[in-house]
Amino acid sequence: MKNDINIKNIDALGRIVIPSTIRKKLGINQDTMLSFQLDDDSIVLKKIHSLEENNSEVLLKLLEKITENEVLIVDLEKIVLSSNKKYLNQTLTLDFKKVLEKRQKRLDISLQFISNFVNDSNLNIYPIIKNSNLYGAIVILSQNSPISKKNNEIIELVVKLYTESCF
């Protein structure tokens, strides 16, 4: 994709159109935030992942308190926030990404989510989806037993509210 060249005119208000092929490839839609950065005589556009914003830390602490377990917030590639700093910025395994792509809430006791790490926890995976776009997931690592039905309902509601407010 690096070699694709698209030439667009800027309109009177300073707007340009990002070609649909690029928007689709990067998952950019009307609600996507982009950052603009100057690099000598170039403008660099970067997609901002809302999962890394401050309100995500509030969500992380809330879910950690509700579940009394470690909580991870992942995008499609890595762990962006974690209640245990040892997981932060770790790249997700291909197997975990495949599970995530199925877009289903899931409990998995055998799935390895990062390389070179033996998982001895139950992975409770709650996908973050809005307008059919998958942004990542909330993952709760429960040590002893599955999350209670009541807590599960609370978590689902919190994830839904978070998704609606962020994306």
ZIBELDA-V890130 format. One record per pair of residues at least 12 apart in sequence whose ideal C-beta (glycine too) atoms are under 6 Angstrom apart, sorted by the first residue. I is the first residue (numbers start at 1). J is the second residue. D is the distance in whole Angstrom. If there is no record, write none. Layout:
# ZIBELDA-V890130
<<I,J,D> <I,J,D>>
This chain:
# ZIBELDA-V890130
<<6,19,5> <26,47,6> <27,133,6> <33,48,4> <35,48,6> <49,75,5> <50,166,4> <50,167,6> <51,73,5> <51,75,5> <51,80,5> <51,136,5> <52,80,5> <56,73,6> <56,81,5> <59,162,5> <60,81,5> <60,83,6> <64,83,5> <66,154,6> <67,140,5> <67,151,6> <69,140,5> <69,141,6> <69,142,5> <70,83,5> <70,84,5> <70,141,4> <71,83,5> <71,140,5> <72,87,6> <72,139,4> <73,138,6> <74,136,5> <74,137,5> <75,136,4> <78,91,5> <90,114,4> <93,112,5> <93,115,6> <96,113,4> <100,137,6> <103,127,5> <103,129,6> <103,134,6> <105,126,6> <106,125,5> <107,124,6> <108,123,5> <109,122,5> <111,123,5> <121,141,4> <121,143,6> <122,142,4> <123,139,6> <124,140,4> <124,147,6> <125,137,5> <125,139,5> <126,138,4> <126,159,5> <128,163,5> <130,163,5> <130,167,4> <138,159,5>>
